[in-house]
Every structure is written in structure tokens, then in C-alpha cells.
Amino acid sequence: MSRWYLALCTAGLLAFSSFVPAQEDDWDDWGEDDAWSETSEPTWTGFVEVAAGSRWQEDDAVGRYATLGELRARLERTWTFDGALANNRLDLRLDALGDAVVDDLDASVRELAWGFSTGRWDWRTGRQVLTWGTGDLLFLNDLFPKGWVSFFIGRDDEYLKVPSDAVRLTGYFDAVNLDIVAIPSFTPDEWLTGERLSFYSPAAGGIVAPEPPLSAHDPSMSVANTEWALRAFRNVQGNELALYGYSGFYHQPSPTGPNGALEYAEMRALGASWRRPLGPGLFNAEVSRYDSTDDPDGTDPAIPNDQYRFLLGYEWEAARNFNVAFQYYVEWTLNHDALLANSPWPEDEVDERRTWLTNRLTWRTRQERVTWSLFTFWSPTDNDHYLRPQVTWRMNDTWQLAAGGNLFGGRHPNTFFAQFEDDSNVYARLRFNY
């Protein structure tokens, strides 16, 4: 697919949207449906979306400009039932996708979950999106799978969260509330395989896009390989406090199998978070300790070392309809000297303490129909950055247009964000909701 084709698609989206009249609608109800709201008369809803995106420049490793070129259709419905169980409901979300960039047709179940209540417990079982924690696009204790490729090419932010086949219990008690999650079928991150985006390879000493794309061996479905996640949470005089635990696997693979085959290393994590109003805004803090159970001494460079991760954040409305948010994030890699001593490429290993600073600016105009946003990542230790500008226009109850970019850069191509510099792209999405 040529860049001219994508440019025409993007121009066509913009031109088409200009003929759709804006209406004076109430936008308070725009957004995701409350996952637990009752509907007396279930109806089919969803959307159809066309999206196009292109790199700024040619990527020699991938060999094409196109990053996004797809037609997506969503179909969803919620059923509620009367019976012995309270709050008995079934949620269904189906996606169908035609992807011109990788020449593929796909259908997937984004959600198929049954929920009900028994006493103090809410149950939810089946395919569902799981999330918790306080970070904004930074995930310390949220160790559920993520769609990083979708995020980097400009799909809707919904697709950053990958669904899991899980059982989730939420219990409400006087002393503390509990979330218990069991995931018997492992779901990895949507990670970089070289099919759509290039990345840095220490072995090659440069940017690569392997052909055929990389693949990894998932842990088998068994009791021993079940992932477990726990959250204990409570609100104490306006302070939202939570403790977290996780036992399972890293969701991005490492070359730990025979002959360097990619597999998912085991890990455990413990963490905590705190969020409360402070001054004119909202403050949050989060910490997590990752234990790499397959390499506790940090002597195997193929397996991630133990880490502490720290986060401080603050957000407030700086002016009418203008919000500002900042975050300070630290990854502290333990046994760092052992990592450098055993690594075949010590110059490519991360700093012992890697830091990121993030900033989110959000401005709503035209009676909040148009939203301008900019999210930035900057690493003082890696000397690299990632910028996410986007403008979203909600034209009326059915039509929405979004356009933006994913802009990467840095001083050294072996750092996390700088490795994607040739993948920098712009995109546009036009959605019809029904």
C-alpha cells in the first residue's frame, strides 16, 4: 500500500466529514457505556470505523509507508435476566476487521462475560477487559495484557487494553473491599514482531523488522500456569488506598527457550497505590516490586531483572475546559552490576534507574464537541521522547472524527522510544455510531 493511497484515504475522511452537519446535542452521555448499567429493552448497538495512517518517512526495515489502513465494525448488546441470582446479565462485544496493511480479515470476541451477584460478592466470568491502578498510560500494578502495536499506530485508546478470559470476584466488606482475578488461559501483550513496526535488535546492532515476523510459545493452559491477581482497596476519608498482588508471567517474551526460542518468563509482583484530592486537583502515588522468579540473581541477561517501579502524579483544571496532568516515573533495576557483567551487549542495557516524565494537556472547545490533546513521554536518562497529539471532533450523535500522530525520537537508536523513530506516523479515523 503506497503512501499516496493512504494520503488520499486521509484526505477523503476529512473531506467527507466536512459535509456532515454539527447538531446541538447534549454530550454528557457520549462515551463508553457503564459496564454494569441495566437496560430494560436490550438493543444491538456498535459502530463502523474507517482508519488510515502513514509514516513520516520510509522505514528501510519494514519497506512501506503504511501503518494503518482498516475498516472495523463493532456489534454489541447487553441482556439482563430475572432469576435466583441478582444483577444477572450477559455482555457481548464483537469486532470484525479488514486490515489492508497486512492484508488480513479477522473477527474477534472483545467481550463475552456473564455477571451476577451473590451476597457481598459480584462475579464476572468470561472474556473481559481487566484494569486497575492509578497511572495514566503507565502501568505498575495493572499487569493485564496491553495492545502496544495498536497504541503506537493510532487505533482508538480502547485497544490499548487486550481482553482476557478470566473469572473476577469483587467483594464489599466493612474493613476492606477485594478484587480476585483468575486467568487460566494466558494472553500476552500485543508486542513488536516486525510485521508492522520496526525495532532495535542488540544482536543485529540496528533497527530490524524480522521476516517472517517473530512468534513466541505461550504457557500451556493448566492450573500451575493460571495467573492470579489480587487487589484490596478502601476509601479512608477521601484517600483511595489499595494493595496489589500478582503471580503469573511477563507479558512480553524473552529468548529463554531451546536455541533462544521466545517464551514468557515467570514473575510475581506486590504493590500499593494512593490517590486523594490535593489543592485544586488530584494527587496519586503508586509503587510496585517485580520479582523475576526464573532469574532471582539477575545473571541471565535474557530474563528481566527484579525491579522496583515508582510513580507520582498530579492533575488539575488549570482553566475552564483546560486540564493539565504530570507524572514522574522511575524503574529501578536490581542486580544491575550482574546484568552488565553477564550481558553480551552491556552498552544496550537500560540504566539502573530509568526515569520518565509525562505530561497530558486536554482542551475542550466548541461546546466540548472538539477535544485537543497532547500526551508526552520524555526520558531524561535515555534522552528520548514520544509525543501523542490528537484532535477529536464529535460532530453529532452518530459521527466522530479523530486525527493525530505518534512521534518518536531520541539521541541513541537503542533506547526504548528512539528505536521507533522511523515508525513515527500520522493517522485519521472516521466513526459512525449506531
C-alpha positions, -999 to 999 in steps of 0.1 A, spaced: 0 0 0 16 33 -11 18 65 10 -3 82 -18 -32 57 -12 -31 65 25 -29 102 19 -59 100 -3 -78 80 23 -70 105 50 -79 134 28 -112 116 19 -120 112 55 -115 148 62 -134 159 32 -163 136 38 -166 148 74 -169 184 63 -203 177 48 -217 162 80 -237 190 98 -230 195 135 -260 194 158 -267 210 192 -267 178 212 -261 170 249 -227 154 250 -229 143 286 -238 108 276 -211 104 250 -185 77 258 -183 41 269 -214 25 284 -213 18 321 -204 -19 322 -230 -26 349 -259 -4 339 -293 -20 335 -311 -19 301 -349 -27 301 -350 -33 264 -317 -47 250 -308 -35 216 -279 -40 192 -255 -11 191 -220 -5 178 -200 14 152 -183 13 118 -149 29 115 -125 35 87 -89 44 96 -58 53 77 -22 62 88 12 66 73 48 71 84 66 105 80 94 88 61 103 55 46 113 27 70 140 7 53 135 -23 77 97 -25 71 98 -13 34 64 6 34 49 38 45 15 24 56 10 19 93 -29 19 94 -55 11 68 -85 -7 80 -123 -10 81 -137 -21 115 -172 -29 126 -184 -34 162 -216 -51 173 -226 -52 210 -255 -60 232 -264 -65 269 -290 -89 282 -304 -87 318 -322 -117 333 -346 -123 363 -339 -153 385 -324 -166 417 -292 -146 411 -291 -108 415 -278 -84 388 -278 -113 363 -265 -100 329 -246 -110 298 -224 -86 278 -213 -92 242 -190 -72 220 -179 -85 186 -153 -69 162 -148 -76 125 -117 -61 109 -104 -57 74 -67 -47 75 -52 -36 43 -17 -31 57 -11 -68 65 -38 -80 40 -59 -97 66 -95 -103 76 -103 -110 112 -132 -114 136 -128 -114 174 -148 -115 206 -138 -84 225 -162 -92 254 -184 -122 263 -189 -121 300 -216 -132 324 -221 -112 356 -242 -118 387 -242 -111 425 -243 -135 454 -244 -119 489 -215 -95 492 -198 -107 460 -201 -96 424 -190 -123 399 -179 -117 363 -167 -147 342 -157 -149 305 -138 -127 281 -134 -92 296 -111 -62 298 -93 -60 332 -77 -29 345 -68 -11 378 -41 12 392 -37 50 392 -12 56 363 -21 74 331 -7 53 303 18 40 329 11 6 344 28 -5 375 3 -29 392 -20 -33 362 -3 -64 348 -31 -74 324 -23 -76 287 -18 -45 266 -21 -38 229 11 -18 223 12 -21 185 -24 -7 183 -14 21 206 16 31 185 -2 32 152 -32 53 162 -61 29 169 -86 41 195 -72 40 230 -97 13 239 -74 -11 220 -45 -5 244 -63 -29 267 -64 -65 255 -92 -87 268 -85 -118 289 -105 -150 295 -109 -147 333 -130 -150 364 -133 -119 386 -148 -116 420 -154 -83 437 -163 -84 474 -176 -55 495 -169 -56 533 -167 -32 562 -130 -35 567 -118 -37 531 -130 -45 496 -114 -72 475 -109 -79 438 -97 -115 430 -89 -124 394 -80 -158 380 -69 -161 344 -64 -198 334 -57 -190 297 -26 -168 292 -30 -138 269 2 -120 260 7 -83 251 3 -73 215 41 -70 212 65 -60 185 71 -88 160 83 -68 130 52 -73 110 41 -37 111 67 -17 132 105 -20 133 125 -20 165 161 -22 177 179 -56 179 211 -58 200 221 -89 181 219 -71 148 232 -38 162 205 -18 145 168 -15 135 151 -46 122 118 -60 111 122 -98 110 107 -118 81 88 -139 89 76 -120 120 87 -132 154 65 -156 174 66 -169 209 54 -201 227 26 -193 252 24 -211 285 0 -240 283 -34 -238 299 -31 -256 333 -37 -250 370 0 -244 375 1 -217 348 -30 -198 360 -24 -161 365 -37 -147 398 -42 -110 406 -55 -95 438 -65 -60 449 -75 -49 484 -89 -14 484 -107 11 506 -116 47 508 -105 63 540 -116 100 545 -111 108 508 -80 87 504 -83 59 479 -59 32 492 -51 -1 475 -27 -31 478 -20 -54 449 -6 -88 443 2 -108 411 15 -142 402 20 -152 366 42 -142 337 58 -113 320 35 -104 290 64 -98 266 86 -128 257 123 -134 263 147 -158 244 147 -184 271 136 -215 252 157 -241 234 181 -224 208 169 -190 220 132 -196 213 109 -169 227 90 -178 258 73 -159 287 93 -158 319 75 -162 353 72 -133 376 54 -121 408 46 -86 419 35 -67 450 24 -31 451 3 -3 465 -14 29 454 -27 61 470 -50 87 454 -66 118 470 -77 153 464 -50 178 469 -53 216 464 -72 223 432 -65 188 417 -60 151 423 -27 135 436 -17 99 431 13 77 440 20 41 432 48 16 438 54 -20 427 81 -46 433 86 -71 404 103 -105 413 117 -124 383 113 -159 397 132 -175 368 163 -154 375 164 -141 411 201 -132 409 199 -112 377 226 -132 360 206 -143 329 205 -113 305 177 -129 285 153 -126 315 142 -93 330 158 -85 364 139 -78 395 127 -41 397 111 -15 418 88 9 400 76 42 414 50 68 402 40 102 414 12 121 396 -9 152 398 -38 166 376 -60 197 378 -82 220 357 -58 249 351 -85 269 333 -121 264 321 -122 233 300 -83 230 301 -68 202 321 -31 196 329 -15 164 343 20 154 351 37 122 362 71 112 374 80 75 369 111 55 379 122 20 370 150 8 394 166 -24 381 181 -46 408 213 -66 405 223 -42 378 260 -50 381 253 -87 375 232 -78 344 261 -58 329 286 -84 338 267 -112 320 251 -93 291 267 -98 256 256 -62 248 261 -42 281 261 -9 262 224 -16 252 212 -24 287 189 2 305 203 24 332 200 12 367 174 39 374 155 49 343 131 78 346 102 91 325 83 124 328 48 126 312 25 155 306 -11 154 294 -28 186 281 -65 185 273 -86 214 259 -123 211 251 -138 237 227 -169 243 206 -193 234 235 -169 205 243 -175 189 208 -139 193 198 -111 180 221 -75 189 216 -50 167 235 -13 162 238 4 134 257 42 135 260 67 110 273 103 122 279 131 102 295 160 123 309 181 91 314 175 77 279 174 111 261 144 101 241 107 111 237 73 101 224 46 127 215 9 118 210 -11 148 197 -47 143 188 -79 162 180 -113 146 182 -145 162 167 -178 148 178 -200 161 150 -233 148 162 -248 117 179 -235 94 152 -204 108 136 -169 113 151 -136 122 135 -102 118 152 -68 127 138 -34 126 154 1 113 154 27 91 171 60 109 170 92 92 184 127 104 187 159 103 207 197 106 207 205 68 205 186 42 185 189 16 212 167 34 237 130 25 241 113 54 223 142 63 199 141 28 183 107 37 168 118 70 152 113 56 116 78 43 128 66 79 135 32 83 119 1 103 115 -35 89 113 -72 97 109 -103 78 120 -139 84 110 -165 65 131 -203 61 126 -221 51 158 -254 33 156 
